[in-house]
Amino acid sequence: MQLGRAEIGELIFKKIFENKSELKTFYKENKLTIGYFFLDDLLPNELATYIHDSFPKTEDALQKKNIREFKYVAYQMNRYEAILEEIIYAFQEDKIVSLISDICELSGVYSDKYLYAGGLSLMKKNNYLNPHLDNSHDKNRGKWRVLNLLYYVTPNWKLENGGNLELWQKGLKNEAITVESKFNRLVVMATHQNSWHSVSKVNIESIRCCVSNYYFSDTPYLADDKFHVTTFRGRPDEKFKDIILNLDSRLRSFLRKIFKKGIRENPHQYKKK
């Protein structure tokens, strides 16, 4: 199946455009907390399955395991099947960026060719992602991160499998809403200083696969947004862990005030030859 990003982009654009009105209404209803929408059956099932089957094995991805998260990521796309690079950059086609920006009532939005913190995500049994705020900026700290696009491609994934997106719309002291990581589902969510989100622990011996993109802007999503590093916290029942993660975030924030672009370059970006 040799489809390029432009052809895949046309399929994505058509599906989103057909549902634009409903998606815009849904997003607006959630905009005051964490704006988001999701769309099922984004691509033909055969294509979505092919994308899934082309994902690398976890041993061919980078493991990220610490107190904050446990997952696998892949972003040096020329090392993997060509369709994976094509699906990622299909979401960066100008007409799709413009359409999604319109749904979310944003202007001056850019895609990210470097895939800074984007690319592919794989999560197997016991993998998780603690509640967090995404880094507020791009790799050069010149643009604001405003939207997170997550496209799930694991066939037959069920809610009880875990590995689902959680949105803490009322803060970390209240219950999160769960957005199932359903096969062939696109989720778009706002990223700002209140958009706490997480991924529940995977409960089964299977791999949850996700294609990830971020969109950026010259201006922040919220007028009072301030620069912040990726900030993790504990879940409501993780009191001690929350203290540790809070201290960890404060220390990393302090270091970024001194070293504006970090102590070292973040390796999570696609470096083309």
N, C-alpha and C positions, 0 to 999 in steps of 0.2 A: 504494500500500500504506500505509494510514493506521492503523498500530498505535501505541498509546500505551505509555508506560513500564510501566503496570500489566499490560497484556496481554503485553508482551515479558517482563516479570518473571516472569509465571506460566510461560511456556515455559522460561525459564532455570531457575527453581526446580524444575520437574518433572524436567528432564534431570539436574540435579545430584543431586537427591534419589534418583533411580533408581540412581545410581552411588555413593551416599554411602559405603557400606561399603568399596568398593574404593579410593575416593579417600582415605578416612581411613587405611587401611592403608598406602597408598603414601606419603602425607605423613609418617606416623609413622616410616617407614623412613629418611626423609631429614631428620628434624627436628633431629638433633644437629649437622648441618652447615648447609645452607640448606634449610629445609623448603619443599617445593613439590609441586604436582600439576598435571596437565593433563587436559583433557577434550575430546574431539573431537566434531564434529557437534552443537555446542551448540544451534544454532537450525536451523529448516528451511532448506535450501540457498537457496531462493528469497528468503527474508528476509535471510540473510547476504549474498547477492549484491547485493540492493537497498541494504543498508547500505554495502557497498563502492562501488557505483556512485554513491552520494550524497556520497562524500568530496570535499572541495574539491581544486582543483588546487594544486600546490606554490606557484604564484605568488600564491595567495590565503591562504597560510599564512605563519607567521613562520619564517624561516630562522635556525637556530642553527648557526653555523660558527665553530669555534675549535679550539685544540689538543686540547680535551677531547672534542668531539663535532661531528658534521655531520649535521643532520637538520632536519625541518620539523615545527612543532607548530601546533595550532589549539585554542583554548579559549574564545573568545568565541562561544559556541554559537548565539546568536541571529543570527549572520551567515550561518549555513549551513543546509542542508536540515534540516527539523524532525526527521526520523528519527534524525539523529545525536545530537541532545540526548536524545531518548527512549531510545536504546540505552545511552547513558552513564548516565543516571539510573535505568534499569531495574536496573542492578547495585547501586543504592543503596536498592532496596526493602528494607524492614526484614526481611522473611522470608528474603531472600537473604543479607543481612549476617549474620543469625543462623545460617543454615545453613552458610555458609562458615566462620564463626567456630568452629562446633562441629566441623567437619572438622579444623580446624587447632588445636583444643583451646585456644581463646582465649575470654576473656569481656570484657564491657565494651567492645565494639568499635563504632566509629562510622564512617559514611560521611562524605564531604566534599562538601557542596553547592557549595563554591567551586572545586572542581576544581584545587586547588593542585598544580601540576606534573602534572596529569592532563589528560584531554581526548582529543585526536586526535594521532597521530604518523604522519608520512609519511616514508619513506626511499627515495631513488632511487639510481641507480648511484653508487658510491663513497662513499655515506653510511655512517656508522659511529657507534658509541658505545663509548668506551674503558671499561675496567674501572672500576667506581665503586661507592660506597656512596651510597644515597639519603639526602638530608637527613633527619635523625632526627625532625623535628617538623612540625607543621602551620604555617600561615602566621602564626599568632599566638604560636607557640612555647608553646602550652598543652597540646597532646596529642602523643603519640608515634606516629610512623608505624610500623605493624606488618605490613601486608599490601599487596602490589602485585598488581593484577589486570590482565592483558593479554589482550585478545580480538583475534585476528588474522582479517582478513576479505579477504585478497587471493586470488582464485580461482587454482587451479592452481599455487600457490607450491611450489617444490621446495627441498630441502635445499641443493643446489648453487647456488641463486640467491644465497645469503648472506642477510644481514639476519636472522639467527637469534639467539635468546636464548642467552647463554653464562653458565653458573653456575660460579663458581670455588669449588667446595665444599671444596677442600683448600688454598686460598690461591693467591696469584698466582704462586707459584714452581712450581706443578704444573698439569697440563693441566685445562682446563675441560670440563664436559660441555655438549653442545649440545642445546637444545630447539628443534626446528624450528618456524618461524613458519607453521605449516600453516593453510590456509583453514578457518575456522569452528572454530578451536581456542581454548579458554580456558586460560590459564596463571595459576595463583595461586602466589605465592612470598612467603616471609617477608622482612621488611626489618629488619635490625638491624646492629650494628657489625661483623659478620663476613660479611654477605651480599653479597659482591663479585659483580657481574654486569656483562655487557657485551652489545653487539650486533655481530656480525661484519659486515664490509663487504659492501654489496650489490654483486653482480657483474654484474647484467644491466640492460638499459634498460627497467626497469619500476619500479612504485611499490609498496613494501610498506606496507600500511595497518594501523593498530592502534588499538583503542579502549582507553583507559587509565583506571584508577581506583585510588585509594589508600584504605585503611581506616586509622583511627587509634584510639588507646586512651589512657586516663588513665595507664596504666602501660606501661613499655617491654616489648618482646618478651623480652629477656633481662634478668635481674635486675641485671647489671653494665653494661648499656648506658649510654653517656654521650652528651651532646649532641654532634652533629657536623654541619657543613655538608656539602653534597654533595661527596664526596671522590673525585677521579679519580686513577688511576695508569696507568702504561704497561703494555703487554703484556710477557711475558717477554723478547721479542726487541727491545723498545724501551727500551734502557738509558738513553739520553740523555733521551728524552721522559719517562721515569719520574722522573728527577731534577727536571725542570722542573715536572711536574705535582705532585710531592710538595711542592716549594717553594710552588707556587701554592695548594695546599690548606692548607698551614700558615699562609700569609699571610691567606687568607680566614677561617680559624678564629680567628686572632689578632684580626682586625677585628671578628668577631662577639662576642668576649669584651668588647670595648669598647662596641660598638653592638649591644645585645642583640637588636634586631629588624632589624638590617641598616642599612646606610648609606641605602638607599632601599627602598621597598616592591617586593617581587618582582612584576612585572607578570603572571606566569604564573598567573592565577586568573580565574575567570568572574565578571565584574561585571555583574549584571543591572540593568536600568533600574529 
